[in-house]
Amino acid sequence: MTRPALGYIPAIDGMRALAVLAVMIYHLRPAFLPGGFLGVDVFFVISGFVVSGALPPDGAGSLRQLIGLFYARRAARILPALYVVVLATTLAAALFIPESWLSGVSTHTAQGALRGYSNFVLANNEGDYFAPRTDYNPFTHTWSLGVEEQFYLLFPFLFQHFLIGRRALSASLFGVAGVISVLWAATHATSNPIGNFYLIFGRFWELSLGVLAYQAGAWPRLPRVAANLAAAALLISLAQGGTTPWPGSLLPCAATALLLVAMRSSPAGLLSRLLAAPSALYLGRRSYSLYLWHWPIYVLFRWTIGLETAAAALLAPALTLVLAHASYTWIEAPPRRAIAITRIRPRTALAAAALLVIIGGPVQQALWRSRATIGLTAPARHPAAWYPDAHLDLPGSCRVAVGRVSVASGLGFNFGRTHCPPPPAVSAAATVPTLFVLGDSHAGAYTNLITRFVWHTGSPARLYIRGGCALLGTKPEDETSCAVFNQAALADITRSARSNDILFLPALRIPRIADQFVLYGVDSAIARNEGPDQQAWRTRNMVDAIIKLRPLTTLGLRIILETPKPEFPSPTFRCADWFNRTNPICGGGHTLPHATLDRLAAPVLQQFLALSTQLPGIRSWNPTRLLCPNKTCNAYAPDGSPLFFDGDHLSAAGNALLEPDFEAFVAISK
């Protein structure tokens, strides 16, 4: 049985233009179009519709030939432009984006983008699509391509029945799969919202809806009022938004499907003519390239000059349009035309796609590895001064080996000297104490100091880290998981420790003035620090710390608390170069009056004093004496080296400054 070819429907390109503009506006200024992210859902429905019409109108040929042709066309449509954008973005990221917590997922997302599984990488990330860290990942948007590529793995096997006349069977298969996907989306909307957003399981129904809209092409023409209502529903959804994919995507996807049926059945209608306006056709034909390029450009702006100003908000979309036009003209369109007029056999196209996959990964890895040599950021040029966990080049043959330790819901590391003679200050018969370090990310920021301490003293060390979790810290984001981590770490210390060992408890103990992606301000930090919630938390935290630390003091451990370190109004590493110093994130500067720090630290010091009366053997080490010896604290040392990596975490240079003082403090606290 044969069916008429779909042919070109100009209004579909108009719908693509609407969808991509919605996404671009939302990513630029979410407040301008709160539901603009639903443009991706619109794309999914359109994709299911269009790929259904991209196959030959008859069922001639074997399933193998059908699959070969389908994947050849999909590869020609998707891969060339995708690979160019991903590799170009990787190069730009190596040049302008320093390695940090804020960019920590970018490398893995980029690798997944070339192989069709970046949505799984992002689904396993701690933050969702709307979390700050995704805004600084130039590959976040490739999640939707991963969803489409995974849909294509099943599509030809379900659609083949439609080609050979078993239309009811094909529609039933897509319908059942779509219903299962809807149920998955509904049941995981609250239990796993991140996976629900990114993974194919909660999105399959959207593409299936497009397929079913295509298969319904033989239906009678939709009444004009139905098409108009569908258009209105779509526009309302884009303006208002909703929880996606359930239930917020139901209305825009259903409206898109109805519009596709209407565009096909009434190509000369008013709505079709409006969507087929020249400007809409221009943007719609370039919608894929616009989608590919807009997000990396926006993210690179965020990392460099910023995206907050009106000038940047105009320049970024303009640059996107230029690159999208070039990409469409010279990269996207030629292979599509070649496949369409059969100048290239499917086998040849698939071989070319396989070659892209084979060479793309190594090229990308080479670009990432080159960051240390071609990177233009200060941390890339001087990693030994910026990164507290960077390789430490110690003199002589003596080295410090670092190994992983299993800790529930956190990270653990062992530090020990290798190939070293006994330190001169310690006799061979003496027993050196073990240094245990437990805390949040600020404990991890002492990696350089711990390494130096182990190398100098011969003491082994064990480091336990979980971000946002610390004894006597600010309120954890997740008290339950923090309690599990702290309990596991303290149990391990109790099993391993001996009398005279050291437990060092560094932490973020005053509210942040600036994070790596946002400025809170000094006034906000003071208000939060002196507010009733923080005071109530300190009271509860104090009781909890006494309960947890008392058994360790009974064992004879020496417990060292770190008094609050300076904090700064801007993240240092994001403001260290000529191309990012004017970024609005740097507006707070890198200094803080010592008096402000004293005010922020006062409640914590009172807490420490009260704790020391309850638990003998606790002492407080004050790194601020060296980090801020003057009336104004500065994130940079007088010689220009950074003392802090961001607004509150120490740099490697800060570690090097503090280690001799910490070593002396440990020695006199015996």
C-alpha positions in Angstrom: 0.0 0.0 0.0 1.3 3.5 -0.8 0.6 6.8 0.7 1.1 10.3 -0.6 4.4 12.0 0.2 4.2 14.6 2.9 5.8 17.3 0.8 7.0 20.6 2.1 4.6 22.5 4.4 5.9 26.0 4.9 3.8 26.6 8.0 5.8 24.0 9.8 8.9 26.1 9.4 6.9 28.9 10.9 6.1 26.8 13.9 9.8 26.0 14.2 10.6 29.7 14.2 8.0 30.3 16.9 9.5 27.5 19.0 13.2 28.5 18.7 12.4 32.2 19.3 10.5 31.2 22.5 13.5 29.1 23.7 16.0 31.9 22.8 14.0 34.6 24.6 13.5 32.4 27.7 17.2 31.6 27.9 18.1 35.3 27.5 15.5 36.8 29.9 13.2 34.2 31.5 10.9 37.0 32.8 10.1 38.1 29.2 8.6 34.7 28.3 8.2 32.5 31.4 7.0 29.5 29.3 9.6 29.8 26.6 11.3 26.6 27.6 8.2 24.8 26.3 9.5 25.6 22.8 11.6 22.4 23.2 8.4 20.4 23.7 7.0 22.0 20.6 10.1 20.9 18.7 9.6 17.3 20.0 6.1 17.1 18.6 7.2 18.7 15.3 10.1 16.3 15.1 7.9 13.2 15.4 5.6 14.6 12.7 8.4 15.5 10.3 10.5 12.3 10.6 7.3 10.4 9.8 7.0 12.2 6.5 10.7 12.0 5.7 10.5 8.3 4.7 9.6 7.0 1.2 5.8 7.1 0.6 5.6 3.4 -0.2 6.7 0.4 1.8 9.0 -1.0 -0.9 12.2 -2.5 0.3 13.3 -4.5 3.3 13.3 -3.3 6.9 17.1 -3.2 6.7 16.9 -0.8 3.8 14.3 1.3 5.5 16.4 1.6 8.6 19.5 2.4 6.6 17.7 5.2 4.8 16.2 6.6 7.9 19.4 6.7 9.9 21.3 8.1 7.0 18.9 11.0 6.7 18.8 11.6 10.4 22.6 11.6 10.5 22.9 14.0 7.7 20.3 16.2 9.3 21.8 16.3 12.8 25.4 15.3 13.1 27.5 17.7 10.9 26.1 20.9 12.5 26.1 19.3 16.0 29.7 18.2 15.8 30.9 21.6 14.5 29.1 23.4 17.3 30.2 21.0 20.1 33.9 21.1 19.0 33.9 24.8 18.5 32.3 25.3 21.9 34.9 22.9 23.4 37.6 25.1 22.0 36.0 28.3 23.3 35.4 26.7 26.7 39.1 25.7 26.9 40.0 29.3 26.2 37.6 31.2 28.4 36.0 29.0 31.0 38.2 28.0 34.0 37.8 24.6 35.7 35.6 25.1 38.8 32.6 23.7 40.6 30.5 26.0 38.4 31.8 24.3 35.2 32.4 20.9 36.7 29.8 19.0 34.6 30.7 20.7 31.3 33.3 18.1 30.2 31.1 15.1 30.7 28.2 16.8 29.1 30.3 17.7 26.1 31.4 14.0 25.7 27.8 12.9 26.0 26.7 15.4 23.4 28.9 13.7 20.7 27.5 10.3 21.6 23.9 11.1 22.2 23.6 10.7 25.9 24.2 14.1 27.4 20.7 14.0 28.8 21.7 11.1 31.0 24.8 13.0 32.2 22.6 15.9 33.2 20.0 13.7 34.8 22.6 12.3 37.1 23.8 15.8 38.0 22.9 17.4 41.3 21.2 20.4 39.8 18.2 20.4 37.4 17.7 22.4 34.2 16.7 25.4 36.2 19.6 25.3 38.6 22.4 27.9 38.4 25.1 25.4 37.4 23.3 24.5 34.1 23.3 28.1 33.1 27.1 28.0 33.0 27.4 24.7 31.1 27.7 25.5 27.4 26.4 22.0 26.4 23.3 21.8 28.6 21.0 22.4 25.6 22.2 19.2 23.9 20.0 17.1 26.3 17.1 17.5 23.8 19.1 16.1 21.0 19.9 13.1 23.2 16.2 12.6 23.7 15.5 12.7 19.9 18.4 10.4 19.1 17.2 7.9 21.6 13.7 8.1 20.2 15.1 7.3 16.8 16.4 4.0 18.1 12.8 2.7 18.3 11.0 4.8 15.7 11.6 2.8 12.5 10.6 -0.5 14.1 7.2 0.9 15.2 6.7 3.0 12.0 7.4 0.3 9.5 3.9 -1.2 10.0 2.4 2.1 8.8 4.4 2.0 5.6 3.1 -1.4 4.6 -0.5 -0.7 5.4 -0.8 -1.8 9.0 -1.7 1.7 10.1 -3.8 0.7 13.1 -1.0 -1.5 14.4 1.6 1.2 14.1 -0.7 3.8 15.7 -1.5 1.4 18.5 2.2 0.8 19.2 3.0 4.5 19.3 -0.1 5.1 21.3 0.7 2.4 23.9 4.3 3.6 24.2 3.1 7.2 24.5 0.7 6.3 27.3 3.4 4.4 29.2 5.6 7.5 28.8 2.9 9.8 30.1 2.4 7.5 33.1 6.1 7.5 33.7 6.2 11.3 33.6 3.2 11.6 35.9 4.6 9.2 38.5 8.1 10.7 38.5 7.0 14.3 38.5 7.8 14.7 42.2 9.9 11.7 43.0 12.5 12.3 40.2 11.8 15.6 38.6 15.4 15.9 37.2 15.2 12.5 35.4 11.7 13.2 34.3 12.8 16.4 32.6 15.9 15.1 30.9 15.3 11.4 30.1 13.5 9.9 27.1 11.1 7.9 29.4 9.2 11.0 30.3 9.5 12.6 26.8 8.7 9.7 24.5 5.0 10.6 24.4 5.8 14.1 23.0 7.5 12.7 19.9 4.9 9.9 19.6 2.2 12.6 19.6 3.8 14.1 16.5 3.9 10.7 14.8 0.2 10.1 15.6 -0.6 13.6 14.3 1.1 12.6 11.0 -0.7 9.3 10.9 -4.0 11.1 11.3 -3.4 13.0 8.1 -6.3 11.2 6.4 -8.7 12.7 9.0 -11.3 15.3 7.8 -10.1 18.9 7.8 -10.2 20.4 11.2 -12.7 23.2 11.8 -11.0 26.6 11.6 -12.1 27.3 15.2 -10.2 24.2 16.4 -7.0 25.4 14.7 -7.4 28.9 16.2 -8.0 27.5 19.6 -4.9 25.3 19.4 -2.8 28.3 18.3 -4.2 30.4 21.2 -3.5 27.5 23.7 0.1 27.2 22.4 0.7 31.0 22.8 -0.8 31.0 26.3 1.4 28.1 27.3 4.6 29.8 26.1 3.6 33.0 28.0 2.7 31.2 31.3 4.8 28.1 31.4 4.3 25.1 33.7 5.9 22.1 35.2 7.4 20.0 32.4 7.0 17.4 31.1 4.1 16.8 33.4 1.6 18.3 33.5 2.7 21.6 32.0 3.7 20.1 28.6 0.3 18.5 27.9 -1.5 21.6 26.6 1.3 22.9 24.4 2.1 19.5 22.9 -1.6 18.8 22.2 -2.0 22.2 20.7 1.1 21.7 18.5 -0.2 18.3 17.3 -3.6 19.9 16.3 -1.8 22.7 14.5 0.3 20.2 12.5 -2.9 18.4 11.4 -4.5 21.8 10.5 -1.4 23.0 8.6 -1.4 19.8 6.6 -5.1 19.8 5.8 -5.4 23.5 5.2 -2.1 24.7 3.7 -3.9 27.8 2.2 -5.7 28.9 5.4 -5.0 32.2 7.1 -3.1 30.6 10.0 -0.9 28.7 7.5 -0.2 31.9 5.6 0.7 33.7 8.7 3.2 31.0 9.7 4.6 31.0 6.2 5.6 34.6 6.2 9.1 35.2 4.8 10.7 36.1 8.1 9.2 33.1 9.8 10.4 30.8 7.0 13.9 32.2 7.2 14.1 31.6 10.9 12.4 28.3 10.8 14.7 26.8 8.2 17.6 27.9 10.4 15.9 26.9 13.7 18.2 23.9 14.3 21.3 26.0 13.8 19.8 28.8 15.9 19.1 26.3 18.7 22.6 24.8 18.5 24.4 28.1 18.6 22.4 30.3 20.9 23.1 28.5 24.2 26.9 28.3 23.9 27.0 31.9 23.0 24.8 32.9 25.9 27.0 30.8 28.3 30.2 32.2 27.0 28.8 35.7 27.5 28.0 34.8 31.1 31.6 33.6 31.6 33.2 36.7 30.0 31.5 40.1 29.7 28.2 39.0 31.2 24.7 38.7 29.8 22.9 41.2 32.1 23.4 44.5 30.2 21.1 45.6 27.4 24.0 45.7 25.0 24.9 42.1 25.7 21.3 41.1 25.4 21.3 42.5 21.9 24.7 41.4 20.9 24.3 37.7 21.9 21.2 37.0 19.7 22.7 38.9 16.8 25.9 36.8 17.0 23.7 33.7 17.2 21.9 34.7 14.0 25.2 35.3 12.1 26.7 31.9 13.2 23.4 30.1 12.6 23.1 31.5 9.0 26.7 30.4 8.3 26.1 27.0 9.9 22.9 26.5 7.9 24.5 27.6 4.6 27.8 25.7 4.7 27.4 22.9 7.2 23.7 21.9 7.7 22.2 22.3 4.3 24.7 20.6 1.9 24.6 17.1 3.3 20.8 17.3 3.6 20.5 18.2 0.0 22.9 15.5 -1.0 20.9 12.8 0.8 17.6 14.2 -0.5 18.5 13.9 -4.2 20.3 10.6 -3.6 23.7 11.8 -4.7 25.0 10.0 -1.6 24.0 6.5 -0.8 22.7 5.8 2.7 25.7 3.5 3.3 28.1 6.3 2.5 26.2 8.7 4.7 26.3 6.2 7.6 30.0 5.6 7.1 30.6 9.4 7.2 28.5 9.6 10.4 30.5 6.8 12.0 33.8 8.6 11.0 32.5 11.7 12.8 31.7 9.7 15.9 35.1 8.0 15.8 37.2 11.1 15.3 35.1 13.6 17.3 35.8 12.2 20.7 39.6 12.2 20.4 39.5 15.7 18.9 37.4 16.9 21.8 39.7 15.2 24.4 42.7 16.9 22.8 41.0 20.3 23.1 40.2 19.7 26.8 43.7 18.6 27.5 45.1 21.7 25.8 43.3 24.0 28.3 46.5 24.2 30.4 48.5 25.5 27.5 46.0 27.5 25.5 43.6 28.6 28.3 43.4 32.4 28.6 42.0 32.4 32.2 44.3 33.1 35.1 43.6 29.7 36.8 44.5 27.9 33.6 47.7 29.9 33.2 48.8 29.6 36.9 47.1 26.5 38.3 49.6 26.0 41.0 48.6 29.4 42.5 44.8 29.0 42.1 43.8 25.4 42.6 44.2 24.0 46.1 44.1 20.4 44.7 46.6 21.0 41.9 49.7 18.9 41.7 52.2 20.1 44.3 55.8 19.9 43.0 57.8 19.1 46.2 61.6 19.0 46.2 63.5 15.7 46.4 62.3 12.2 46.1 59.8 12.4 48.9 56.2 12.4 47.7 52.7 12.4 49.2 50.4 9.7 47.9 46.7 10.3 48.0 44.1 7.5 47.9 40.3 7.3 48.0 38.4 6.2 51.1 34.8 5.1 51.0 32.5 7.4 53.1 28.7 7.3 53.0 27.3 10.1 50.8 30.6 11.9 50.8 34.3 11.7 49.7 37.3 10.5 51.6 41.0 10.7 50.9 44.1 9.2 52.6 47.4 11.2 52.5 50.7 9.5 53.3 54.4 10.1 52.6 56.2 7.7 50.3 59.9 7.3 49.5 60.8 9.6 52.4 63.4 9.4 55.2 62.1 10.0 58.7 61.6 13.8 59.3 64.6 15.3 61.2 62.4 16.6 64.0 60.9 13.2 64.8 62.9 10.3 66.1 62.4 6.9 64.5 60.8 5.5 67.7 58.4 8.4 68.0 54.7 8.0 66.9 53.5 10.8 64.7 49.9 11.8 65.1 47.3 11.4 62.4 45.6 14.5 61.1 41.8 13.9 60.4 40.1 16.7 58.5 36.3 16.7 58.4 34.0 19.3 56.8 32.3 20.8 53.8 33.9 22.1 50.6 36.1 24.3 52.7 37.8 21.2 54.1 38.5 20.2 50.5 40.0 23.7 49.9 42.7 22.8 52.4 44.0 19.9 50.2 47.2 21.8 49.5 47.8 22.6 53.2 47.2 19.0 54.1 49.7 17.8 51.5 52.3 20.2 52.7 51.7 19.3 56.4 52.0 15.6 55.7 55.2 16.2 53.7 56.8 18.4 56.3 55.8 16.4 59.5 55.5 12.8 58.3 52.0 12.6 59.8 49.4 10.7 57.8 46.1 12.5 57.1 42.6 11.6 56.2 40.2 14.0 54.6 36.4 13.7 54.7 34.3 16.0 52.5 30.7 16.6 51.6 29.6 19.9 50.1 27.3 21.9 52.3 27.8 19.6 55.4 29.9 20.7 58.3 29.9 20.5 62.1 29.3 24.0 63.4 28.8 25.3 59.9 26.0 27.3 58.3 22.7 25.5 58.0 23.2 22.5 55.6 21.0 22.3 52.5 20.1 18.7 53.3 20.3 18.0 57.0 19.4 14.3 56.6 22.2 13.5 54.1 24.6 15.6 56.1 23.8 13.7 59.3 24.5 10.4 57.5 27.8 11.7 56.2 29.0 13.1 59.5 28.0 10.0 61.4 29.9 7.8 58.9 33.0 10.0 59.0 33.0 10.3 62.8 32.6 6.5 63.2 35.6 5.9 60.9 37.6 8.4 62.9 36.6 6.7 66.2 37.7 3.4 64.9 41.1 4.7 63.6 42.1 7.4 66.0 44.5 7.3 68.9 45.2 9.6 71.7 47.0 12.8 70.6 45.7 12.5 67.0 44.2 15.7 65.6 40.7 16.4 64.3 40.6 19.6 62.2 37.1 21.0 61.5 37.2 23.7 58.8 33.9 25.0 57.4 31.9 27.9 56.0 30.7 29.4 59.2 29.2 32.7 58.1 26.7 33.3 55.3 28.1 33.8 51.9 28.6 37.3 50.5 29.0 35.9 47.0 28.7 32.6 45.3 30.4 31.6 42.1 27.3 32.6 40.2 25.5 35.2 42.2 26.1 38.2 44.5 24.2 38.3 47.8 25.9 41.4 49.2 27.3 42.3 52.6 24.1 43.6 54.0 22.3 40.4 53.1 25.0 38.3 54.7 24.8 40.3 57.9 21.0 40.1 58.0 21.0 36.4 57.6 23.9 35.9 60.1 22.1 37.9 62.8 18.6 36.7 62.0 16.6 34.5 64.3 16.8 31.5 62.0 20.6 31.5 62.0 20.7 31.9 65.8 18.2 29.0 66.3 20.4 26.9 64.0 23.5 27.7 66.0 21.8 26.6 69.1 20.7 23.2 67.6 24.1 22.8 65.9 25.9 23.4 69.2 24.0 20.7 71.0 24.6 18.3 68.1 28.3 19.1 68.0 28.8 18.4 71.7 27.1 15.0 71.4 29.2 14.0 68.4 32.6 15.4 69.6 32.5 14.3 73.3 33.5 10.7 72.5 36.5 11.9 70.5 37.7 14.2 73.3 37.3 11.2 75.7 39.6 9.3 73.4 42.2 12.0 73.7 41.9 13.6 70.3 43.0 17.2 69.9 40.2 19.1 68.1 41.0 22.2 66.2 38.3 24.6 65.0 38.9 27.1 62.2 37.6 30.6 63.0 35.8 32.3 60.1 38.0 33.3 57.2 37.5 36.5 55.2 34.8 36.5 52.5 34.6 38.8 49.5 31.8 40.4 47.5 32.8 38.8 44.2 34.3 35.4 43.1 37.9 36.0 42.5 38.6 33.5 39.7 35.8 34.9 37.6 37.2 38.4 37.7 40.9 37.9 37.1 41.2 38.5 33.4 40.8 41.3 30.9 37.8 39.7 29.3 35.8 39.2 32.5 36.7 42.0 34.9 33.7 44.1 33.7 31.3 41.2 34.2 28.5 42.3 36.6 29.4 39.4 38.9 32.7 41.3 39.6 30.9 44.5 40.7 31.3 43.8 44.4 35.1 43.9 44.2 37.7 41.8 46.0 38.1 43.6 49.3 36.2 43.7 52.6 36.6 45.9 55.7 38.1 43.9 58.6 35.4 45.4 60.8 32.7 43.8 58.7 34.4 40.4 59.0 34.6 40.9 62.8 30.9 41.6 62.9 30.1 38.5 60.9 32.5 36.3 62.9 31.4 37.5 66.4 28.5 35.0 66.9 30.7 32.1 65.8 33.5 33.0 68.2 31.0 33.2 71.0 29.8 29.7 70.0 33.3 28.4 70.0 34.0 29.9 73.4 30.9 28.2 74.8 31.9 24.9 73.2 35.3 25.0 74.7 33.8 25.2 78.2 31.8 22.0 77.5 34.6 20.0 75.8 38.2 20.2 77.0 40.8 19.8 74.4 39.2 22.0 71.8 41.2 24.9 70.4 40.6 27.6 67.7 43.0 28.3 65.0 42.7 31.8 63.4 43.8 31.9 59.7 42.6 35.5 59.4 45.7 36.8 61.2 47.7 36.0 58.0 45.0 36.3 55.4 43.8 39.7 56.6 46.5 41.5 58.6 45.3 45.0 57.8 42.1 47.0 58.2 40.9 45.9 54.8 40.9 42.3 53.7 42.0 41.6 50.2 41.5 38.4 48.1 45.0 39.0 46.6 48.4 39.0 48.4 50.6 42.0 48.0 52.6 40.2 45.4 49.5 39.7 43.3 48.9 36.0 44.0 45.3 35.0 44.8 44.7 34.0 48.4 41.1 32.9 47.5 39.8 31.0 44.6 36.3 32.4 44.7 34.5 34.5 47.3 35.4 32.3 50.3 37.4 29.2 49.3 41.1 29.3 49.7 43.4 29.1 46.7 46.7 27.2 46.6 48.6 30.3 47.3 46.4 30.9 50.4 47.2 27.3 51.5 50.9 27.9 51.1 50.7 31.1 53.2 48.8 29.3 56.0 50.6 25.9 56.3 53.6 27.0 58.4 51.3 28.7 60.9 49.0 25.7 61.0 52.0 23.3 61.5 53.3 25.5 64.4 49.8 25.7 65.9 49.5 21.9 65.9 53.0 21.6 67.5 52.2 23.9 70.4 48.8 22.5 71.0 50.1 19.1 72.2 
